[in-house]
């Protein structure tokens, strides 16, 4: 069977029927882009192909602009694999399928079949396409697939956690992605955001997560965990009880005492810090006599 020559525009894209790239679509994409701090996942993919100013070429604003984008994709760096180029065309054809009806149009799937695009590339690009439209549950159905590399893991974690913060503080999606894929995070931002999500969801899980990191990073994460409980407002009761009951190791106990003492003296969250300290002393059997004298306060 002859493979599709996707270097020819007319072989890759339909020559008739409606195009998705009108002014309405452009406005929608720009809204999504702004919600992602100015960078879509397709922007990252295009940059990986060596295409600069990705936000200016996607979405294309005219048939001529689409032809120009196609040309940039097929003539990008010679080190880029044909499958990587095809995967971007696959993403673009998903736009056409959406415009024409996802249940009836299968342009992206036809391109993949006729060009031999491997299944894992298709799964990845479908996932990123849904991410770019804030359809996160659909996106994770693809992005959690075991055949995929984790090269976009930091960005996926970052987007999912930031979205959760803006909505209802529901971190189930970023945590589901992390626990399923188990990626090695490379950026400090994604690590801090993931740890914050863990700390808000389970103090115990956050503690064990912090132990996987070198000492300097580990201590910083641990102190952030304790600080999140002290600064938790109304949630300090439930999360405070979980914190003071943790099976801390020797170094962690020292970090805990130093951090809480600093908060007590520093004024910010001082009352909560004192309550956490006293309860920890009760749990560990130290300072019981102070409880009778000073009390613990309401939890």
C-alpha positions in Angstrom: 0.0 0.0 0.0 1.3 3.4 -0.9 1.7 5.8 2.0 0.2 9.2 2.0 2.7 11.9 0.9 1.8 14.5 3.6 4.4 17.0 2.2 1.7 17.9 -0.4 -0.9 20.3 1.1 -3.8 18.8 -0.8 -2.9 15.3 0.3 -2.9 16.4 4.0 -5.9 18.8 4.1 -9.4 18.7 2.5 -9.9 20.9 -0.5 -13.6 21.3 0.0 -16.1 21.6 2.9 -16.0 24.1 5.8 -12.7 25.2 7.5 -12.6 25.7 11.2 -10.3 28.7 11.0 -12.6 31.7 11.1 -12.6 34.7 13.4 -14.9 33.0 15.9 -12.5 30.1 16.2 -9.5 32.4 16.5 -11.2 34.3 19.4 -12.0 31.0 21.2 -8.4 29.8 20.9 -7.0 33.1 22.2 -9.3 32.9 25.2 -8.0 29.4 25.9 -4.4 30.6 25.4 -4.8 33.5 27.9 -6.3 31.1 30.5 -3.1 29.0 30.1 -0.8 32.0 30.8 -0.3 32.6 27.1 0.9 29.2 26.0 -1.1 26.3 24.5 0.2 22.8 24.2 0.2 23.1 20.5 2.5 26.1 20.9 5.0 23.9 22.8 4.8 21.3 20.1 5.3 23.8 17.3 8.3 25.2 19.2 9.8 21.7 19.5 9.6 21.6 15.7 11.6 24.8 15.5 8.7 27.0 14.5 9.1 30.4 16.2 6.2 32.6 17.3 3.9 29.6 17.5 1.1 31.8 18.9 1.2 33.8 15.7 0.8 30.9 13.3 -1.8 29.0 15.2 -4.6 29.2 14.6 -4.1 30.1 10.9 -6.3 33.0 10.0 -6.8 32.2 6.3 -6.3 29.5 3.7 -3.0 31.0 2.8 -1.9 31.0 6.4 -2.8 27.3 6.7 -0.7 26.6 3.7 2.2 28.5 5.2 1.9 26.6 8.5 1.9 23.3 6.6 5.0 24.4 4.8 6.8 25.3 8.0 5.8 21.9 9.5 7.2 19.9 6.6 10.4 22.0 6.2 11.3 22.3 9.9 14.6 21.1 11.3 15.8 17.9 9.5 16.4 16.4 12.9 12.6 16.2 13.4 11.1 12.8 12.7 8.3 12.4 10.1 6.0 11.1 12.8 6.5 14.3 14.8 5.5 16.4 11.8 2.6 14.2 11.0 1.4 14.4 14.6 1.0 18.2 14.2 -1.0 17.7 11.0 -3.1 15.2 12.9 -3.8 17.9 15.6 -4.9 20.4 13.0 -7.2 17.9 11.4 -8.9 17.4 14.7 -9.9 21.1 14.3 -11.5 20.2 11.0 -13.2 17.2 12.5 -14.7 19.3 15.3 -16.0 21.8 12.8 -17.6 19.1 10.6 -18.9 17.0 13.5 -16.7 14.6 15.5 -19.2 11.8 15.0 -19.2 12.0 11.2 -15.8 13.5 10.2 -12.7 11.4 10.6 -10.1 13.4 8.7 -7.5 13.0 11.5 -8.0 9.3 11.8 -7.8 8.9 8.0 -4.5 10.8 7.9 -3.1 8.6 10.6 -4.1 5.4 8.9 -2.9 6.4 5.4 0.4 7.8 6.7 1.2 5.1 9.2 1.2 7.5 12.2 1.8 5.3 15.3 -1.1 5.0 17.8 0.9 6.6 20.7 1.4 9.8 18.6 -2.4 9.9 18.0 -3.2 9.3 21.6 -0.8 12.1 22.7 -2.1 14.6 20.3 -5.7 13.9 21.1 -4.9 14.4 24.7 -3.1 17.7 24.1 -5.9 18.9 21.8 -8.4 18.3 24.6 -6.1 20.1 27.1 -6.0 23.1 24.9 -9.7 23.3 25.1 -9.8 22.9 28.9 -11.5 19.5 28.4 -9.3 18.0 31.1 -11.2 14.8 31.9 -11.3 13.9 28.2 -7.6 14.9 28.0 -6.5 12.6 30.8 -8.3 9.6 29.2 -5.6 9.9 26.6 -2.6 11.4 28.5 -2.7 8.7 31.2 -2.1 6.0 28.6 0.9 3.8 29.5 2.4 4.0 26.0 3.1 7.8 26.2 6.3 9.5 27.2 6.1 12.0 30.0 7.8 14.9 28.2 4.9 17.3 28.8 4.3 16.1 32.4 5.5 19.3 34.0 3.2 21.4 31.9 0.3 19.1 32.3 0.6 19.2 36.1 1.1 23.0 36.1 -2.0 23.6 34.0 -4.2 21.1 35.9 -3.3 22.5 39.4 -3.6 26.1 38.4 -7.1 25.3 36.9 -8.1 23.6 40.2 -7.0 26.6 42.2 -9.2 28.9 40.0 -12.3 26.7 40.4 -13.3 24.7 43.4 -9.9 23.6 44.8 -10.6 20.1 43.5 -7.2 18.5 42.9 -8.5 15.1 41.9 -7.4 15.5 38.2 -3.8 16.6 38.7 -3.3 13.9 41.4 -5.0 11.3 39.2 -2.6 12.1 36.4 0.4 12.1 38.7 -0.4 8.8 40.4 -1.2 7.1 37.1 1.8 8.3 35.1 4.3 8.7 37.9 6.4 11.3 36.0 9.8 12.6 37.0 9.1 16.3 37.4 11.9 18.6 36.1 10.7 22.1 37.0 10.5 23.7 40.4 7.1 25.2 39.5 5.5 21.9 38.7 7.0 20.3 41.8 5.7 23.1 44.1 2.3 23.1 42.5 1.9 19.3 42.8 3.1 19.3 46.4 0.7 22.1 47.2 -2.1 19.9 45.8 -0.9 16.9 47.8 -0.7 19.0 51.0 -4.3 20.3 50.5 -5.6 16.8 49.9 -3.6 14.6 52.3 -1.0 15.8 54.8 0.3 12.2 55.2 0.7 11.6 51.5 2.5 14.9 51.2 4.9 14.0 53.9 5.9 10.7 52.2 6.2 12.4 48.9 8.7 14.9 50.4 10.9 12.1 51.5 11.7 11.2 47.9 13.8 14.3 47.4 17.3 15.4 48.3 17.6 16.9 51.8 17.5 20.6 50.8 14.4 20.2 48.7 12.9 17.8 51.2 13.2 20.2 54.0 11.7 23.0 51.9 8.7 20.8 51.1 8.3 19.7 54.7 8.3 23.3 55.9 5.8 24.2 53.2 3.6 21.4 54.4 3.7 22.6 58.0 3.2 26.2 56.9 0.1 25.2 54.8 -1.5 23.7 57.9 -0.7 26.7 60.2 -2.0 29.1 57.6 -5.1 27.0 56.8 -7.6 29.1 58.6 -10.7 27.0 59.4 -9.0 23.8 58.1 -6.3 24.0 60.7 -8.4 21.7 63.0 -8.7 18.7 60.8 -5.4 19.1 59.0 -3.7 20.1 62.2 -4.7 16.8 63.9 -3.4 14.9 60.9 -0.1 16.8 61.0 0.7 16.3 64.7 0.0 12.6 64.4 2.5 12.0 61.6 5.3 9.5 62.2 8.1 12.0 61.8 11.7 11.0 61.5 14.4 12.6 63.7 15.4 15.3 61.2 11.7 16.0 60.5 11.0 16.5 64.2 13.8 19.0 64.4 12.6 20.8 61.3 9.1 20.8 62.7 10.1 22.3 66.0 12.3 25.0 64.4 9.7 26.0 61.9 6.8 26.2 64.4 9.0 28.1 66.9 9.8 30.6 64.2 6.1 31.1 63.4 5.3 31.5 67.1 7.8 34.3 67.4 7.2 35.8 64.0 3.5 36.6 64.6 2.1 35.2 61.4 -0.1 32.3 62.3 1.4 32.4 65.8 -1.7 31.2 67.6 -2.2 28.3 65.2 1.5 27.5 65.4 1.4 27.3 69.2 -1.7 25.0 69.0 0.1 22.7 66.6 3.2 22.6 68.8 1.3 21.8 72.0 -0.7 19.1 70.3 2.5 17.6 68.9 3.9 17.5 72.4 0.8 15.7 73.6 1.0 13.1 70.8 4.7 12.5 71.4 4.3 12.4 75.2 6.3 15.6 75.8 5.1 18.6 77.8 1.9 17.0 79.1 2.1 19.2 82.2 1.8 22.3 79.9 -1.6 21.1 78.7 -3.0 21.2 82.2 -1.7 24.7 82.8 -2.2 26.4 79.4 -4.9 24.3 77.6 -4.8 23.6 74.0 -7.6 25.7 72.7 -10.5 24.7 70.4 -9.7 22.5 67.4 
